[in-house]
Amino acid sequence: MALWITDDCINCDVCEPECPNQAISMGELIYQIDADRCTECVGHFDQPQCVQLCPVACIPVRPDRVESRDVLLQRYEQLQRAKTTA
């Protein structure tokens, strides 16, 4: 399950530095989440940090990208391997 940031985002800058996968970046108007990098913090934390810290609760699960914990863990492992070979 990748997360996404809705139009309710107030650009508070809290989420971006907390993302362990660097999946969050500033979009044209609001922050956005790269679904190919989002693991919902699986492998790093018990809960998605962006969701925990968002003051306006604008980070739901992306309905077109529902993934199992196993898939998220595989993505986490792939991202970690890419870090070590870069």
Beta strands, then each sheet from edge to edge (+ up, - down):
strand 1: 24-26
strand 2: 31-33
sheet 1: 1+ 2-
end
